[in-house]
């Protein structure tokens, strides 16, 4: 019997809550998150557990990791895995969420948005520049501009989609009566 399997992610910027709920359902069936995988998660077969998952986005400086993990542990959350600045924790179902108020929940999204904005500041003007060059130039420079525009557009569209999704989620938190 296979002891590991893959679960696709909907993209944390778009389906964070759904991904965490799906991981919880899988844990009840004995499939526990082991690590991130390309566009998803690697699960490992074990004893079924009634747990909930949460994700946090935080860039950790040298020496901050231990204190960061202790903060979550003190609140009842067990570290599971990380990929770059994305960290996933689990806790028994019913454990109080780390981000239980409007301010901390929007702060979490702001931390997620920072690198997306940084990419956008670079890629959006570049895409526009290549589009203009493609429109006004001819010959080899036009061909290069067409290729560069296509490549930059492939990077710009997902960046824009992530920005819109995160800004929408932040706005939803601000107007939610849940907090």
Secondary structure, 3 states (H helix, E strand, C coil): CCCEEEEECCCHHHHHHHHHHHHHHHHHCCEEEEEEECCEEEEEECCCCCEEEEEEECCCCCCCHHHHHHHHHHCCCEEEEEECCEEEEEEECCCCCCCCCHHHHHHHHHHHHHHHHHHHHHHHHHHHHHHHHHHHCCHHHHHHHHHHHHHHHHHHHHHHHHHHHHHHHHHHHHHCCCC
